[in-house]
Amino acid sequence: MPYYTISVGQDPVNGENVGNAYNAYLIRDLLRGKYGYDGVVCTDWGITADEGPDIERLFPGGRCWGVEENHTVAQRHYKLLMAGVDQFGGNNDAGPVIEAYRIGAEAHGEPFMRARFEQSAVRLLKNMFRLGLFENPYLNPGESAALVGNPAFMEAGYRAQLRSVVMLKNEGVLPLPKRQTVYIPKRKLPADADWMGNPVPASETYPMNLDVVRKYFDVTDRPADADFALVCIESPRSTKGYSKADAEAGGNGYVPISLQYRPYTAEHARETSLAGDPRDVLNRSYKGKTAAVANEGDLDAVLETKRLMNGKPVVVSIALSNPAVAAEFEPASRRHPRAFRRAGPGDPRYTDGRVRAAGAAAFPDARRHDDRGEAARRCPPRHGRIRGFGRPRLRLCLRLELERRHRGRQNEPIREQTANFIAIDKGRDAATGPSFAHIPRPI
C-alpha cells in the first residue's frame, strides 16, 4: 500500500510529482521491475475521489494528491492501473473501474487492457489459492466450529492481551488485598469525531463493566468510602495536524499534534517546514500555534480523583494509541499500567495480583512535550533494542544517570538518559513475571 504523500523529485524517468500510488516509476519500474515484486498493490484509502469540502474528514472526498486537476475519477483509476496498482482502497463503485477499462482499450486496444486486468486478477487470486480455498471448498461444519473461536484459543488470546500491559509505576500499592472497596469515576467526553471524521456524540459513562469489577472488589460511588480509586483514561486525542478553522482564519491550516492533555503551544517548532507544496502551502510550519485535545477531561478526572481520595491510593490505567506526556498526571498516581489499543488495562485482576503486567514499552513517555525528540537522540538504538524494559539501552541510560547523581552534578546535561521513567528488569520469575524499579527523571 503506497502512502498518500508525493515523493517530490524522486521520479527520474517521467519527472512526475504525484501521489506515490500514481507514480509509475515507483510502482511499475522500481518496485515491480527492479525489485521483482509481483504481489498485490492496493492504494491507500480514498485517493481517487475529488477533494471534499472538509479535508479533516476521510470521507466523503478524496486525497488525489498530484492529480487533483485535469483528471476525472475514471482517469485517476486508469492512471493507477497503468502505474501497476491492482486494488483501489475504499472504493466500492465499479463504474470508474469499468470506465478506466474503456479508456485503456481506446488507447492501447482491448487485448492489451484485458491482459492488464487479468494480470491484477491473477495476483489477487493467488492469495486465495495459497490459502487452499479452491482445492477443498467443502468444509465439515463440526470441525470448523471446534476450531474457530474455541474456548482454549479465546482464553490464550485473552491471556496474551493481559500480559501485554506495561506497568509504568507501582509505589508499593499493588497487589491490593482482595475484596477492598474501589471508586471508579465516570469518564466524560465531549462531542468529537472519529478518525474517519464521523461525528461522535458527547458521553458520560463508566469506563468498564461494573458487574465484572464486583467479582473482585466492592464498588462505591463515594470516594470517602473507598479503599482505592481506579481511573481509566486514554492517551491524548489530538488533531490530525490540520485545521480547517485555522485556514479559514488566514493561517496555513497546519497545526501541532499534541501528546499532552492541556493545550500545547509549539514554541520550538521549525520556522520553515521540511515539506511544502508550491501549488498550495509552501511553508507548513505551525510554530507558535496551540493545539488542544478532545479528552482533556481525562486529566481532570485523575487530578479530581486524587483530591477526593485524600491520600488514599489512586490507580491510573491508560490505553495508549500514541505516546503521551505522563508528567501531567504521574504525581497524582501511585500506580499506573498502560496498554496498547484495547488490551484491557482496567481489568480488576491487575490490582489484586491475579494477573501481572509483563509487557514491554514500545516507546518512552516524555516528561515534557518537547523532550520526546531529544529522548530518542539521547538513547540511540545502537545501545540495544528500543523496545522493552531492562534492555541494554535502558540499563546504560540508568547507569549513566546514577553515575551523574553520585557525582552530585544534578544540573549537568548528559548525552544518554531516558525521557520520563527509567525502568529496569530486576529479575524474571517464571511464575510471576518481571518486576520493575521506577526512577523518575529529574527536571
C-alpha positions, 0 to 999 in steps of 0.5 A: 500500500503506497502512502498518500504523500508525493515523493517530490523529485524522486521520479527520474524517468517521467519527472512526475510529482504525484501521489506515490500510488500514481507514480509509475516509476515507483510502482511499475519500474522500481518496485515491480521491475527492479525489485521483482515484486509481483504481489498485490498493490492496493492504494491507500484509502480514498485517493481517487475521489475529488477533494471534499469540502472538509479535508479533516474528514476521510470521507466523503472526498478524496486525497488525489494528491498530484492529480487533483486537476485535469483528471476525472475519477475514471482517469485517476483509476486508469492512471493507477492501473497503468502505474501497476496498482491492482486494488483501489482502497475504499472504493466500492463503485465499479463504474470508474473501474469499468470506465478506466477499462474503456479508456485503456482499450481506446488507447492501447486496444482491448487485448492489451487492457484485458491482459492488464486486468487479468494480470491484477486478477491473477495476483489477487487470486493467488492469495486465495489459492495459497490459502487452499480455498479452491482445492477443498471448498467443502468444509465439515461444519463440526470441525470448523466450529471446534476450531474457530473461536474455541474456548482454549484459543479465546482464553490464550488470546485473552491471556496474551492481551493481559500480559501485554500491559506495561506497568509504568509505576507501582509505589508499593500499592499493588497487589491490593488485598482482595475484596477492598472497596474501589471508586471508579469515576465516570469518564466524560467526553465531549462531542468529537469525531472519529478518525474517519471524521464521523461525528461522535456524540458527547458521553458520560459513562463508566469506563468498564463493566461494573458487574465484572469489577464486583467479582473482585472488589466492592464498588462505591460511588463515594470516594470517602468510602473507598479503599482505592480509586481506579481511573481509566483514561486514554492517551491524548486525542489530538488533531490530525495536524490540520485545521480547517478553522485555522485556514479559514482564519488566514493561517496555513491550516497546519497545526501541532499534534499534541501528546499532552492533555492541556493545550500545547503551544509549539514554541520550538517548532521549525520556522520553515517546514521540511515539506511544502507544496508550491501549488498550495502551502509552501511553508507548513510550519505551525510554530507558535500555534496551540493545539488542544485535545478532545479528552482533556477531561481525562486529566481532570478526572485523575487530578479530581480523583486524587483530591477526593481520595485524600491520600488514599491510593489512586490507580491510573490505567491508560490505553495508549494509541500514541505516546503521551506526556505522563508528567501531567498526571504521574504525581497524582498516581501511585500506580499506573499500567498502560496498554496498547489499543484495547488490551484491557488495562482496567481489568480488576485482576491487575490490582489484586495480583491475579494477573501481572503486567509483563509487557514491554514499552514500545516507546518512552513517555516524555516528561515534557512535550518537547523532550520526546525528540531529544529522548530518542537522540539521547538513547540511540538504538545502537545501545540495544533494542528500543523496545522493552524494559531492562534492555541494554539501552535502558540499563546504560541510560540508568547507569549513566544517570546514577553515575551523574547523581553520585557525582552530585552534578544534578544540573549537568546535561548528559548525552544518554538518559531516558525521557520520563521513567527509567525502568529496569528488569530486576529479575524474571520469575517464571511464575510471576513475571518481571518486576520493575524499579521506577526512577523518575527523571529529574527536571 
